[in-house]
């Protein structure tokens, strides 16, 4: 579901006042041009610095993702922006984050950013999914794309996963990769995030073999069996083909579907 992006002045006066009560005077606002999941996504210039605010109306079908992103933040704050405040005024659910002055990661084959992203994936793979927070399991999210329900066991694990490795979610800040947009934290095997990254790398111009070589720089990759990677690659092909079919006029989705198909074919060919 793509969400229509609104602007600061589209918020009700009472909601803007509630934000200002937390930030102090706001001198300028800039609506983000990236991302698909938030009705409001904007940088606010305040007396004490910049703040990034994102949110949805309380009656939005995905409003629950706001709560999930808020409660997961303490677990990912070392490499994600810190949550500064929350607002739920009955009409809008908003999160205010530390502003990260960075740029989207470059995934092209010669990019120096690749090693930074690999380091971020390594760090994330060491974090266990919190037992006290209800999270989707990766095998649940991919259940419709598995040939055999028994293959779900190949994906299971207790690692905290991000799963959406679009370059827009990976900001290069002061020589490190910071990972943003935690609305869909997931529980699963430690190698899953590296495997998700493979599709994006192929889309950015890597061969499937080269993309897997980058994924293999993360120790968790070695814990995945060949069968598990085959199953996951096929599931990614089916997932992205469905996404692209639902939006035939969006070229980047078709590009990801083609990348996933290329990876799946590479694995079927025996690598």
Secondary structure, 3 states (H helix, E strand, C coil): CCCCCCCHHHCCHHHHHHHHHHHCCEEEEEECCCCCCCCEEEEEEECCEEEEEEEEECCCCCCHHHHHHHHHHHHHCCCCCCEEEEEECCCEEEEEEECCCCEECCCCCCCCHHHHHHHHHHHHHCCECCCCCCCEEHHHHCHHHCCCHHHHHHCCCCEEECCCCCHHHEEEECCEEEECCCCCCEEECCCHHHHHHHHHHHHCCCCHHHHHHHHCCCHHHHHCCHHHHHHHHHHHHHHHHHHHHHCCCCHHHHHHHHHHHHHHHHHHCCC
